[in-house]
């Protein structure tokens, strides 16, 4: 059996007994792009955000399964939108610019906390 090592995009979040992570995440259908990865910053349109879009980012792809997809695949996955702790080492823009978390004002307003962590999901 093979295993895979990857950093977690979402370190923690509010969960409920009846709703699981429905309080923090929403489902999203995306078409995989060459730049998309677990931790991609996303716009309300369902497209990846570039650095110029920082203030309008509404979510973070929490999708480790992207590793096994190909460009053009359409997948249904999770988008972390509120009340989570996000790993700054995994966050990324589509244009590969460095992520400055203070510019992610919509996520901050939604209760997202940013933290750097070398955690590994196996």
N, C-alpha and C positions, 0 to 999 in steps of 0.2 A: 504494500500500500504506500503510495506516495503522499507526501505532505507538502504544504506550502507555507512559507513564512511571509507575513505582510503586516504592516502597521495598521492599527485600528484608526479609522477616521473619527468615530464617535466613542469617547471613553466612558461616558455615563449619561444618564438621562432620567427624567421622572417617568415612572411606570405606575400603572394602576392594576389592581387585581383583576378587573374585568376587561380592561382595554389594552393591556400590554403596553406597547410603545405607541399606541394611537395618539396619545397626548403630545408626543414630541415629534412624531414622524407622519408623513403622508405618503401614499403610494404615487408613483410617477411612471409613466411610460416614456422611455427615451430611445432614440436611435443612436447607437454607439458610434462615436467619432474616434479619430486617431489620437486625439488629445484627452479623451475622457478616461477617468480613473476613479477609484474609490477616493473620496475626498474632493472631487470636482465641485466647484462653486457654481450654483445654478440660478438662473433667472426665472421669473414667473412664467415665461413663455415655454419653459422646459429646455431651453438652450443653455449651453455652458456660458459662463460669464468671463469676460476679459477684464483686465485691471481697470479699464475705464468705466466698467459697470459696477464697481465695488459697492457703491451706496445702494444699489438696487438688487443686490444678491438676496434671494429669499430662502435658500436652502443649501445643504451640503449632501452630496450623494453618499449614502451609507450603503455601499454596494460592493463588498469584496468579491462577489461573483463576476464582476466585470473582467477579472483576470482571464476568464475562460471564454470570452466573447470575441467576435471579429467585427471590424469596422462595417457598419451597415446593419448589424443585427438590431432588432427591436426587442427590448426587454422591459419587463415590469419590475420595478425595484422600489427601494425606500429612499425618501428624501427627508433628512433631519431638518426641521424648521424652527423648533423652539425648545427652550428649557433643556438643553444638552450641554455637555462639556465636549468641545471639539479639539482634536489634536492638530495643533498648528503645523506640525511636521508633515502632515498628509494633505493639507488644504492646497488646492491649486487652481489657477486660472487657465483658460484655454490658450492664452498667448504666452504661457510659461513665465509671466512676471512674478516677482516676489510678492507674497501675500503680506500685507500690512493689516493686521486685524482691526486696528482702530478705524480703518476706512469702511469696514463692513457694518455700517450703522444700522441697517434694517435687521440684521441678525442680532446685533447687540440689543436692540429694542425688543426683540422677541425672546430675550433671556438666554441667548447663547453665550457661554463662557469659553474662553480660549485658553488652552494649556498645552505646553510642549511635553510629549511623553514618548519614550522609546518602547512602548508596549508592542507585543507581537501577538497576532492572531494566528493560530496554527490550525 
